[in-house]
Amino acid sequence: MALPPTNPPQWLHWLESCPSTNTWALAHNLDGSVERSRLEHGDVVFTQQQTAGRGQHGRTWYAPPGVLTASIILDSIPAAHLPTLSLAAGLAVIYAIEDLLPSSEGLLRLKWPNDVLWQGRKLAGILCEASTTGAVGRAVVGIGLNRHVDFDQAGLDASAVGQPMSLHQISPIVPDEISLLERLRHYLLQTAGLLRSDKHTHNSTGLSVLLPALRSRDALIGHPITIQLDGVEISGEAAGINDRGHLLLQLPKGEVRSFVSGHILSHSHVSPQL
């Protein structure tokens, strides 16, 4: 395991090990119940050894050696925008990777609501959690990015962890952890700035500026999918993302339904268009 950097940036909280960076960040960020100082906007919690990671809908997030696990604090996010924050954060992850690996530009896709894919295989997952006070919230954006993972050695069933892909399988040059964290933080702070400024406009979602990029990266559009919501499975054809960040699903009889949340159980895959 690598040692912490000699002169870490002030925004970085480097933990030798922890059950979950999101859990640690929530305890130090939202309720003020611990003795340590409260985390600030833009702070990043990072560990190379996460032992009990959490995914969407209570699922386990597996973090074998080589997974970059971090949580970034975003303050004063309008509460109305929190349901779509994971989608916007996924775009930030894509931009960060493209900055450091230009050869990946145009090849990464978003699987609504919170996964980043490379040719249909899962490269990163996002878990956003927040606490609100009035009309604004303080959010913890948890990111698990497969940086340099030997999945065979980890003994993980590929189907159980989303058919994973690692950055080292994409490029012979893998960005170091600090560079990745800096770029992730940079784009997430930009995202927070967009959402904050939007509260003074008539746009009700804060996604207007991001929508073209989100839609161009949509991994699901036009493909048969099955979504699970409250124990019910609904199948149809993905029809895109609406202006509120909701998934659109065209049912077999032509009706189009929108979903603000849900778990995608299955989807077909085609290679991204270049």
N, C-alpha and C positions, 0 to 999 in steps of 0.2 A: 504494500500500500504506500502511495506517495505521501510525503510530508507536506504540511501546509506551506504555501509560498512564504518566502522570507519577509516580503513587504506587501502583505495583502491589501487590496483596496479597502477603504473604510466601509464600503457597503457590503462586504463579504463576511458572513459568519460561517466559518469552516468547522464542521463537527467531525470528530474522528469516526463516530458511529451514532446512529439514532434509529429508533423504530420507523419514524416517518418524518421527513422534513416538513410536510404540511402540518402534522400534529404538533411538532415542536414550534413551528411558526405561529400557529393559532394560539398556543399557550402564551407566547411572548408578545403577541401582537394585538389580540382582540379583547381579552377579558381583564388584563392588568392584574391577574391573581398571583403572578410569580414575582420573585424578588428582583430578577434581572431587568435591565432597562427595556422599555417598550421598543419594538422594532419600528423603523421609520419607512416612509414611502421610498421605494427603490432598493431597500435592503434585500439581500439574497442569502438564503440559508442553503448550505450545500454539505453533502456528505458522500464519501465514496463507499460507505457500507450502511445501506438502509435495510433494516431487518424485518419490517412489517409494513411495507408500503400499501397504500390504499388506492383503488381505482374507482371509476364511476359505479354508482348503484351498489356500493358496498363490496364490490369484487376486490380480489387481491391483486396488487401490482407487484409482479416479480422483478427483483432488482439484483441479478447476479453481477459479479465483477465486470466492470466495463460499461455499466449503465450510468449515465450522468443523471443524478437525482438532485433536484433543486426546487426551492420554493421562493417566489418573488412577491414582495409586498407592494400592493397598489392601493393608494389611499384616495378617498373622496371620489369614488366611482358612483355616478348616479344609480340609485337602486334599480331603476327601470332597465338599466343596461346589463345588470349582473347575469340574467339568464343566458345571454349570448356572449359572455366574456370568453368562454372556452373556445368558441369559434374564432373570435378575433385573436386570441392567444395562439391558436394554431397557425394563423397566418404570420404572426410574429416569429414563431419557430422556423417556418419556411424561409422567411427573409434572413434570419440569422445564419441558417445553414448555407443559403445561396451566397451570402457575403464571403464566407470562409471557404466554400467549395463552389466556385463559379461554374464548374462543369455540371452541377446539379440543377442549374437554372432551367425552369420550365418543366422539370421532371417530377417534382414533388406535388402531392395532392392532399386535399383535406377530406377526410371521411367524417361527415357530420355525426355528432357534434364536437368531437374532441380528439381525433386521431390524425396523425400525419403519416402518409403512406408514400412508399417508393415502389412503383410498379405493382401496386396492390398489396404490398407487404408492410407491416406496421413498423415504422421507424421511431415514432414518439407518441406518447399519450399525455393528456392534460387533465388535471383535476382542479377545478376552481371552487373555493369555499370562502364564505364571506359572512360578516356581521354588519347589520345596518343600524344606523341611527337617523331616524327621520327619512329624508330623501336621498341620503348618500350611504355608501358602504365602504368598509375596508376589506379588501380581497387578498387572499393568498392564492397565487397561481402556481400549482405544483406541476412540474415537468419531469417526465422520465424519458430520456433520449438515449437510444442504443448507440453508444459511441464506439466501443471496441469490445464486443461481446462474443464469446465462444459459446453459442447456444448448445452445441453438442456436449461440451464439457460440463455445462451447467445442468445437464440432464432434464431440460424443459421440453415438454411436448409442444411441438410447433403449433399444432392446432389449438392448444389451450391458451397460448399467449399471443394469438393473433397473427400467425405466420410472420414472425419478426424478421427485420432486416437491420443491419448495423452499418454505421458510417464507414467502417473499415472495409466492408464488402462493396462499397460504392466507389471509394477513392483510396489509392495507396498512401495518400497523405491525410492523416486524421488530425483535425484541429485539437489543440490542447484544451484542457478543461477551463482554464481561466479565460481564454479567448472566446470559447463558446458561451460562458456565463456572461461575459461583457456584452456580447452581441444580443443574446436573449434579453438581457436587462434593457439594453438600448431600445429595442423594438417594442418591448412591453411598456416602457415609459412613454414612447410615442403613442401607443394605443391608448393608454390612460389619458394622455393629453387630449386626444381626439374626443374621447368620451366625456371628459370634463368640459371641454369647450362647447360641446353639443347641448348641454343642459340649458344654455341661454338661447337656443334656436327653437324652431318649431318642429324639428325632426324628433320623433318620439323614440327612436331606437339607437341613435348614435352610430349606426352602421353605414350611413349613406356613402361616406367616402371610401369605405372598405368593400362595399358590395361588389363592384366590378371585379376586384381581385379575388374575393371569396368565390364568386360564381365561376370565374375562369379556372379555379383550382378544384372545383367540386368533383370528387371521385365517384359520386353515386349517380349523378344525373343521367337519365336515359336507361338505367339498368334495373332489372328486377331486384327488389329487396324485400326483406321481412323485418318489420319493426315490432318490438315487444313493449307494451305500455300497460302497467298495472296488471300484469299476468296474461294479457290478451295479445295474441299475435295477429298482425295485420300485414297482408302482402299486397304489393302493387309495383308500379314503376316510379322510381324517383323522378320528380319533376322540377327539381331545383331548390333554391333557397329564396324565400320571399324577403320583402324589405324589412321585416322584423327579425330576420335570422332564423325563422322556423323552417323545418324541412317540409317540402311539399311532396305528397304521395298521391299518384293517380291510381285509383282503384279499378278493378277489372271492368266495372260498368261505366267508367268515365268520370266518376265523381273525384274531385281533388280535395284532399284533407291536408291540413297543416298540423305540425307537431312541434311544440316548444321543447319537448324532452322525449326520451325513449332510448331503447337499446337496439341497435341494428344487429339482428341475429345472423343474417346472411346477405351477401350481395355478390353478383357476378363481377368479373374483372376483365377489363380490356386494357391494353397498353395505352399510356397517355399519348395524345396527339401532339406531334412536334411541329 
